[in-house]
């Protein structure tokens, strides 16, 4: 997973809340085919540090993307792009 692409998508996202920008960045990466099903996303901590956000903001953004069915979290393994249904 290219964290720099996710950072760029975050910076370009047009969302009112920071956590929504995180979710929008994930969605765009998937939509554009850069993040394929099964691809591991950066850890929440690594992304928070890179974006200079709190861990809670990134956690909320990942949770929003998971709620939309875009990603799944596997305890002890990480967060992955969900399989296409």
Secondary structure, DSSP 4 states (H G I P E B T S, - for coil): --HHHHHHHHHH---SSHHHHHHHHHHHHHHTTSS-TTPBPPPHHHHHHHHT--HHHHHHHHHHHHHTTSEEEETTTEEEEPPP-
